[in-house]
């Protein structure tokens, strides 16, 4: 499996996790339960973002620039890091 395929698969996992968290949020038994879900997601997103930054942003920044996607990529990662 290529690293790009693995990272893309993680994106699908994140979409499913967000759906599950959204569905569960209104029926959570406590604030602590919501905080646990958020903490797990935060940890996973941070690791994923760091991998993308290390594997793509540095070595392939010029490619993103040529495709016109560099700014969008950077903005998405800055938003994730800020949130």
Order of alpha helices (4+ residues) and beta strands (2+ residues): alpha-alpha-alpha-alpha
